[in-house]
């Protein structure tokens, strides 16, 4: 759904398609968790209309590259993203030249909220809370690779395909998007 609308870069509220007035919110664009090898960071981009994580990147370093890679992942999954608004927090990785170049490259618009504007954090914070409960806090993680795999499997199998969401009418993000893609029959 990254079409002519807004998407939150794990960060703040957004619309995904103005014609349907898709509104939503997101929170901090990344999370971090310790393993025996050290920290692992996950940066995510959420389509706040379908609640789907449309792009993410996982690394042992919190840099602009992590954020740029999440955008590239979203673009490779969604295709045409020109005109989309990508909203993030004010972290240096999201204000970097590399991020600005990446947004221009795909004709996307960057957006940042006001300092201390917590009201637009709910959607992404909800996602991070679910990840924390269902994956990160389930065990002590020995290796970064072990945790990386657990995060990807949870996002792609559980969150996208099995977790029904009230805000989507009891559908999963995948079911919701599939339903939107169905052709509509007009009454005569």
Residue, then its C-alpha position, 0 to 999 in steps of 0.5 A: x500500500x505504499x502508494x501516494x500516501x504516508x507510511x511511518x518509518x517505525x516512527x510516527x502517524x501516517x496515511x497510506x493512501x489519501x483517497x481512503x484517508x488512511x490514518x495511523x501512528x507509529x513509534x520509535x523506528x527501531x528496537x534493540x536487544x542484547x545477546x551474549x555477543x552484544x546488541x542487535x538492532x531492528x529498524x522497521x517501516x510500518x504501513x499504518x493502514x494495513x499494519x504490515x511491516x513493509x520493510x525492516x533491517x537488522x544489524x549489530x550497529x545503529x547507523x544510517x545504513x540500518x535505516x536506509x536498508x529498511x527503506x530499500x527493503x520496503x521499496x523492493x517489497x512494494x515497488x512504486x513508492x513515489x509520493x509516499x511520506x516516510x515519517x520518522x523520529x529525529x534520530x541522527x540516522x533518519x536525518x542523515x545525508x544517506x537517508x535524504x538521498x535514499x528518499x530523493x532517489x525514490x521520490x519519497x517525502x521525509x517527515x519528522x514530528x515535533x520534539x516530545x510529541x508522544x501521541x503519534x507513537x502508539x502504532x509502532x510502539x504496539x508492534x515493538x511491545x508485541x515483538x518484545x513479548x513474543x520474541x525478545x523476552x522468550x529466552x536469553x539469546x546466545x547469538x545475534x544470528x539466532x535472534x535475527x532469525x527469530x525476529x524475521x520468522x515472527x514478523x513474516x509468519x506470526x505477525x503478518x499471517x497469523x495475528x488477527x488485528x481488531x483494527x483490521x476487522x479481525x484480519x491479519x495484515x496479509x488478509x487485509x491487503x488481499x481483501x483490498x486488492x479484490x475487485x469490487x462489483x458495483x451494484x446496478 
